[in-house]
Amino acid sequence: MNEEPVVSPSQYARWRETPLGRITERVETRLVFDLAGPLAGRRVLDVGTGDGTYALEAARRGAEVTGVDSDPAMLGAARARARERGVSVALQEGRAEALPFADASFHVVLAITVLCFVPDPRAAVKEIARVLAPGGKLVLGELARFSVWAARRRMRAWLGARTWRHAHFWSRHELVQLVESAALEADVVRGAVYFPPVGLFAEALAPLEPQLSRWHVPGAAFLALRAMRPEVPQ
């Protein structure tokens, strides 16, 4: 039986239509694909693909993309968006903690704002490590613990918002420990979304995001980590 989804496709769509949503998604997507690097010809898995934002962008960049999600409604929304954009993405139902793929199937795995919601993130990362080919790359994108956004989300959880009731917000150190527990080698952790959750501030501060990210300024609402699966010893 599928778990009750924490966010619906219509909620994603409404968020994306707001100025704050558009800017935030653009900033986060830019950081994720900066860390992912060139994807043309690579086999890419998008874990927790939702309505397909990262899967579709990876496909646009020339990757052979598979998206997996536990929510059939999200997969339906992702298929519709793929048709609208004329891109090819394989979409499959499945859970992050039990990925329905063979060992070493993918060159790159993306998992964006997934571990904050899964019941067992350690098991999910072990599954990701299993399906990564030797020398393969993981890019995690997670909600950061020490930010104005996290404080606002905790407040909303206290007031009864189901989306944030059981969400886990991550520190840089926790994310590094998590991937290392799966025998992956953490390469870099960078932050993004330094503006508060207000559209006017987002518009004013978004151009500064690349510099703030490179300087590791504290207070980011979004953390992206890149990790590698070591090559098999010769």
C-alpha positions, 0 to 999 in steps of 0.5 A: 500500500502506498504511503499518503503523499505529503505534497500533491501535484497541484500544490507543486504547480501552484507553488511554481506559479508564484514568484517565490516558487519560480525563483527558488526552484531556479536557484535550487535547480542551478546548484543541483546541475552545477554539481551533477556536471555534464549529463549527455549520454549518461544513465541518470536516476531521479529518486523521488522524482515528484512531478519530474522537474529534475528528471525533465531537466536531465533529459533536456541535457541529453541524459537517459533518464529514469524517474522513480516515485512512490506516488502514482499521481506524481508520476502521472503529472511527470508524464504529462509534463514530459509530453508537453516538453517533448522529452523522453523519461522512463517513469516507474513506481517505487520507494527510495528504500527499495529501488526496483533496479539492478546493482550498478545501473546508473552513472548519476543519481539525483535525490532532491528533497526526498530524504527529508520525508522518507522514514529511513534515509539511511536505507535509502542512501544504501539503495542509491549506493547499490544502484550507482555504477563504480565511479558514479555520482550522487547529488543530494538536495535537502532542506537545511536545518539552520535557516529562516525557512526551516524555522517557518516550516517548524512553526507551520508543523506546530500549527498542524501543517501535515507536510512538515509534521515529520520532515527532517531538516539536515545539517552539512555534517549530517549529510556527509555522515549519511553518505559515508555510512553507505561507503560513498565519498562526499566531495562537496556540500554547497548551500543555496536559497539565502533569501527569506521566504518573501518574493521581493527579497528573493527577486533582490537577492537571487543574483547573489546566490552563486557567490554566497554558495561558493563562500559557504555563507551560513543560513542557506535553506537548501543544501546540495551534496555531491558524493562519488561511489569509489571505482572498483580497485584494479 
